[in-house]
Amino acid sequence: AQSVTQPDIHITVSEGASLELRCNYSYGATPYLFWYVQSPGQGLQLLLKYFSGDTLVQGIKGFEAEFKRSQSSFNLRKPSVHWSDAAEYFCAVENQGGKLIFGQGTELSVKP
Amino acid sequence: SAVISQKPSRDICQRGTSLTIQCQVDSQVTMMFWYRQQPGQSLTLIATANQGSEATYESGFVIDKFPISRPNLTFSTLTVSNMSPEDSSIYLCSVEGGGSGDTQYFGPGTRLTVL
């Protein structure tokens, strides 16, 4: 069965530091992969997606993610974190039925 | 991307009552979905709202508890029936297709508290 694992429940980084959020998936075919962000009290906002092609995808707010088939990973990165990036981040894979399967989420805290 | 609104944004309800949540999209979309996000948890798909026919429910969710309507390509409702405190969650609708392309976009969510 398809699944998504985000190994880190909570991460704290200093403002201006780099960030990497991990995501591993289990899916038999070529996956459609997504990262969403949820700010407190808000819905989900799409950061970026991978369907095919270039394995390094750029998203909004300075985020990028790299698809690595050999590692079944789709890690999210940002070179310099801002205090406004504090939020919950969800990785998701879309299965053949068009349904999104979400990871458990990683809560990001940013230290001044 | 499509602009999605939900009503109400939040509500506090008594045990045993029902609440209907509305989801409105500013353009016609192919797919509409309803998710539940329990406190501190990830999102779980409740059902796919099918236009003109019965919704398709995921394992663990039933129509009697979560009746869904989708009368057209821009609107859907989810009712949480006979509520208990365990139904306290954020309920989100999402859309795909039409103006949204191949990506699911989410509404702002409805935060439900059941006393």
Interface residues (C-beta under 8 A of the other chain):
Chain A: Y32 F34 Y36 G41 Q42 G43 L44 Q45 L46 K49 F51 F90 E94 G98 K99 L100 F102 G103 Q104 G105
Chain B: S1 I4 Q6 M31 F33 Q41 S42 L43 T44 L45 T48 L92 S94 E96 D102 T103 Q104 Y105 F106 G107 P108 G109 R111
